[in-house]
Amino acid sequence: MATTMSVSFGLVSVPVLVSPATESHRVQLHEVHRGDGGRIRHRRVCELDGQEVAYQDVARGVALPDGTTAVLDDVSLERLPLATTHVIEVLGFVPADTVDPISYQRAYYARPANAAAERSYEVLVAALARTGLVGVAKTAITSRERLAVLRPRHGVLTVHTVYWPDEIREPGPAPTLPVTDRELELAEMLLTHLKGIDPGAVRDE
């Protein structure tokens, strides 16, 4: 399902339709009773009164410093004054290779929302492709505001949500053993021997 948003940078605003660019094909495993294969169902039970709660009565909540819980429903979340709701606010443009791949999350396609937006959309996509730059933006495609990277792919603008810098863990100290020139030469020979692969030819076994 596509969401209507707008890509905003400077005085330019391009209306777009944003939809997921990927899907998962993993096999869905269910919890079952080992003896007879019957499905295991989990009930929603309130820890205060022990009663089972219907799905329509389930809301979300956040713990406050005084120990109480603030209850938030979908209507409350929609009313939050988040400036980036329905907007992809471009903060600036950077070379594509300066974005660390570890920060990438989900990918979305953004296509022009109407005929009037097509020309400005095409100019933006072509300019990004020609310069090798990507846009760094803030957006709230889902209920949470996130950083995002805008880049062209096959003539279409893609929007990648990325982790905030403080959400990326440091790997810890790197190995410090010295590497010899001979070891490097052998490793480079192996890399060259295995160079070249068509990811489209790889199958999920």
VEXKENU-937452 format. One record per residue (C-alpha): residue number from 1; residue in three letters; y negated, x, z. Coordinates in Angstrom, 3 decimals, always signed. Layout:
 resi resn        y        x        z
  NUM  ALA        Y        X        Z
...
END
This chain:
 resi resn        y        x        z
    1  MET   +0.000   +0.000   +0.000
    2  ALA   -3.367   +1.442   -1.031
    3  THR   -6.381   +1.629   +1.285
    4  THR   -9.925   +1.391   -0.050
    5  MET  -12.043   +4.350   +1.080
    6  SER  -14.833   +6.499   -0.312
    7  VAL  -15.149  +10.257   -0.788
    8  SER  -18.590  +11.201   +0.486
    9  PHE  -20.361  +14.537   -0.021
   10  GLY  -24.089  +15.091   -0.065
   11  LEU  -25.702  +12.061   -1.700
   12  VAL  -22.545  +11.285   -3.711
   13  SER  -20.053   +8.586   -2.734
   14  VAL  -16.950   +7.944   -4.843
   15  PRO  -14.892   +4.815   -4.022
   16  VAL  -11.169   +5.549   -4.099
   17  LEU   -7.845   +3.888   -3.417
   18  VAL   -5.719   +6.044   -1.075
   19  SER   -1.920   +5.761   -1.026
   20  PRO   +0.924   +7.965   +0.310
   21  ALA   +1.957  +10.752   -2.072
   22  THR   +5.379  +11.408   -0.548
   23  GLU   +8.393   +9.506   +0.758
   24  SER  +11.435  +10.465   +2.781
   25  HIS  +14.950  +10.017   +1.389
   26  ARG  +16.827  +10.979   +4.531
   27  VAL  +19.928   +9.063   +5.565
   28  GLN  +19.152   +6.649   +8.380
   29  LEU  +21.584   +7.079  +11.281
   30  HIS  +21.887   +4.288  +13.856
   31  GLU  +22.985   +4.397  +17.472
   32  VAL  +26.338   +2.605  +17.721
   33  HIS  +29.024   +1.912  +20.316
   34  ARG  +31.622   +4.659  +19.934
   35  GLY  +34.520   +2.244  +20.562
   36  ASP  +33.810   -0.582  +18.114
   37  GLY  +30.856   +0.567  +15.967
   38  GLY  +28.540   -2.167  +17.245
   39  ARG  +24.803   -1.403  +16.965
   40  ILE  +23.035   -0.337  +20.161
   41  ARG  +19.770   -2.224  +20.750
   42  HIS  +16.950   -1.014  +22.992
   43  ARG  +15.031   -3.622  +24.950
   44  ARG  +11.340   -3.451  +25.805
   45  VAL  +11.180   -3.925  +29.575
   46  CYS   +8.038   -3.919  +31.734
   47  GLU   +8.467   -1.410  +34.568
   48  LEU   +6.360   -3.557  +36.929
   49  ASP   +8.185   -6.899  +36.767
   50  GLY  +11.456   -5.885  +35.077
   51  GLN  +11.048   -8.578  +32.415
   52  GLU  +11.844   -8.070  +28.731
   53  VAL   +8.652   -8.113  +26.631
   54  ALA   +8.401   -9.675  +23.157
   55  TYR   +7.116   -7.343  +20.420
   56  GLN   +3.951   -9.417  +19.898
   57  ASP   +3.058   -8.886  +23.568
   58  VAL   +3.274   -5.083  +23.354
   59  ALA   -0.056   -3.219  +23.252
   60  ARG   -1.016   +0.424  +23.630
   61  GLY   -2.625   +1.960  +26.653
   62  VAL   -4.169   +5.165  +27.892
   63  ALA   -4.009   +6.506  +31.451
   64  LEU   -7.415   +6.885  +33.090
   65  PRO   -8.323   +9.599  +35.636
   66  ASP   -8.193   +7.086  +38.524
   67  GLY   -4.559   +6.232  +37.736
   68  THR   -5.193   +2.869  +36.119
   69  THR   -4.287   +2.041  +32.525
   70  ALA   -6.728   +0.861  +29.879
   71  VAL   -4.927   -1.546  +27.536
   72  LEU   -5.839   -1.313  +23.843
   73  ASP   -4.690   -3.791  +21.214
   74  ASP   -5.108   -3.555  +17.441
   75  VAL   -8.373   -5.508  +17.577
   76  SER   -9.798   -3.085  +20.156
   77  LEU   -8.804   -0.080  +18.040
   78  GLU  -10.414   -1.614  +14.942
   79  ARG  -13.691   -1.990  +16.866
   80  LEU  -13.873   +1.673  +17.863
   81  PRO  -17.066   +3.172  +16.360
   82  LEU  -15.278   +5.867  +14.343
   83  ALA  -17.683   +7.121  +11.685
   84  THR  -14.891   +8.291   +9.367
   85  THR  -13.057   +4.954   +9.164
   86  HIS  -12.684   +4.130   +5.442
   87  VAL  -14.613   +7.312   +4.585
   88  ILE  -13.450  +10.789   +3.559
   89  GLU  -16.477  +12.776   +4.696
   90  VAL  -16.502  +16.157   +2.938
   91  LEU  -17.964  +18.843   +5.218
   92  GLY  -17.910  +21.643   +2.641
   93  PHE  -15.886  +23.486   +0.017
   94  VAL  -13.805  +26.651   +0.477
   95  PRO  -11.416  +28.736   -1.661
   96  ALA   -7.977  +27.100   -1.734
   97  ASP   -6.183  +30.231   -0.481
   98  THR   -8.225  +30.250   +2.751
   99  VAL   -6.406  +27.157   +4.054
  100  ASP   -3.304  +28.215   +6.002
  101  PRO   -0.285  +26.209   +4.705
  102  ILE   +0.992  +25.779   +8.275
  103  SER   -1.841  +23.322   +8.911
  104  TYR   -0.805  +20.804   +6.224
  105  GLN   +0.558  +17.410   +7.300
  106  ARG   +0.820  +14.305   +5.112
  107  ALA   -0.336  +14.022   +1.511
  108  TYR   -2.062  +11.057   -0.128
  109  TYR   -3.228  +10.313   -3.647
  110  ALA   -6.818   +9.142   -4.049
  111  ARG   -7.536   +7.360   -7.340
  112  PRO  -10.790   +5.746   -8.513
  113  ALA  -11.191   +2.315   -6.962
  114  ASN  -12.906   +0.774   -9.974
  115  ALA  -14.136   +1.531  -13.477
  116  ALA  -17.612   +2.453  -12.233
  117  ALA  -16.147   +5.248  -10.098
  118  GLU  -14.035   +6.825  -12.846
  119  ARG  -16.638   +9.219  -14.284
  120  SER  -17.792  +10.707  -10.978
  121  TYR  -14.151  +10.912   -9.868
  122  GLU  -13.110  +12.812  -12.986
  123  VAL  -16.052  +15.206  -12.662
  124  LEU  -15.132  +15.967   -9.030
  125  VAL  -11.463  +16.597   -9.860
  126  ALA  -12.360  +18.803  -12.846
  127  ALA  -14.919  +20.793  -10.838
  128  LEU  -12.382  +21.490   -8.078
  129  ALA   -9.784  +22.589  -10.637
  130  ARG  -12.246  +24.861  -12.450
  131  THR  -13.690  +26.552   -9.350
  132  GLY  -10.451  +26.886   -7.356
  133  LEU  -12.198  +25.302   -4.383
  134  VAL  -10.908  +22.603   -2.064
  135  GLY  -12.910  +20.175   +0.012
  136  VAL  -12.629  +20.242   +3.801
  137  ALA  -13.245  +16.781   +5.212
  138  LYS  -12.930  +14.499   +8.215
  139  THR  -11.255  +11.128   +7.784
  140  ALA   -9.373   +8.402   +9.613
  141  ILE   -6.744   +7.266   +7.108
  142  THR   -4.733   +6.065  +10.089
  143  SER   -6.224   +5.155  +13.473
  144  ARG   -6.880   +8.788  +14.435
  145  GLU   -9.607  +11.000  +13.009
  146  ARG   -8.193  +14.096  +11.318
  147  LEU   -9.223  +17.055   +9.258
  148  ALA   -8.258  +16.816   +5.610
  149  VAL   -8.188  +18.986   +2.505
  150  LEU   -9.048  +17.570   -0.924
  151  ARG   -7.571  +19.295   -3.959
  152  PRO   -6.634  +18.361   -7.528
  153  ARG   -2.999  +17.911   -8.589
  154  HIS   -2.105  +16.998  -12.169
  155  GLY   -5.580  +15.566  -12.694
  156  VAL   -5.443  +13.402   -9.547
  157  LEU   -7.295  +14.016   -6.290
  158  THR   -4.922  +14.595   -3.372
  159  VAL   -5.916  +14.262   +0.260
  160  HIS   -3.866  +16.340   +2.715
  161  THR   -4.318  +15.631   +6.395
  162  VAL   -4.189  +18.885   +8.371
  163  TYR   -3.803  +19.822  +12.008
  164  TRP   -6.878  +20.598  +14.070
  165  PRO   -7.065  +24.351  +14.830
  166  ASP   -6.185  +23.809  +18.512
  167  GLU   -2.985  +21.949  +17.500
  168  ILE   -1.450  +25.010  +15.830
  169  ARG   +0.614  +27.207  +18.133
  170  GLU   +0.344  +30.968  +18.013
  171  PRO   +3.627  +32.653  +16.983
  172  GLY   +3.506  +35.283  +19.719
  173  PRO   +3.581  +39.046  +19.207
  174  ALA   +4.902  +40.273  +15.865
  175  PRO   +7.669  +42.921  +15.666
  176  THR   +6.258  +46.420  +15.929
  177  LEU   +9.114  +48.536  +14.531
  178  PRO   +7.842  +50.843  +11.768
  179  VAL   +9.042  +50.093   +8.227
  180  THR   +9.943  +53.010   +5.972
  181  ASP   +8.983  +53.319   +2.301
  182  ARG  +12.681  +53.324   +1.361
  183  GLU  +13.273  +50.040   +3.208
  184  LEU  +10.275  +48.513   +1.452
  185  GLU  +11.521  +49.647   -1.952
  186  LEU  +14.953  +48.105   -1.363
  187  ALA  +13.418  +44.853   -0.127
  188  GLU  +11.078  +44.683   -3.123
  189  MET  +14.023  +45.252   -5.485
  190  LEU  +15.842  +42.315   -3.875
  191  LEU  +12.749  +40.097   -4.134
  192  THR  +12.357  +40.978   -7.803
  193  HIS  +16.060  +40.282   -8.455
  194  LEU  +15.753  +36.793   -6.904
  195  LYS  +12.358  +36.063   -8.448
  196  GLY  +11.917  +32.707  -10.174
  197  ILE  +13.300  +29.313   -9.177
  198  ASP  +12.778  +25.764  -10.390
  199  PRO  +12.357  +23.594   -7.251
  200  GLY  +12.984  +20.513   -9.405
  201  ALA  +16.519  +21.730  -10.074
  202  VAL  +17.419  +21.962   -6.371
  203  ARG  +19.398  +18.966   -5.080
  204  ASP  +19.717  +17.540   -1.562
  205  GLU  +23.374  +17.971   -0.645
END
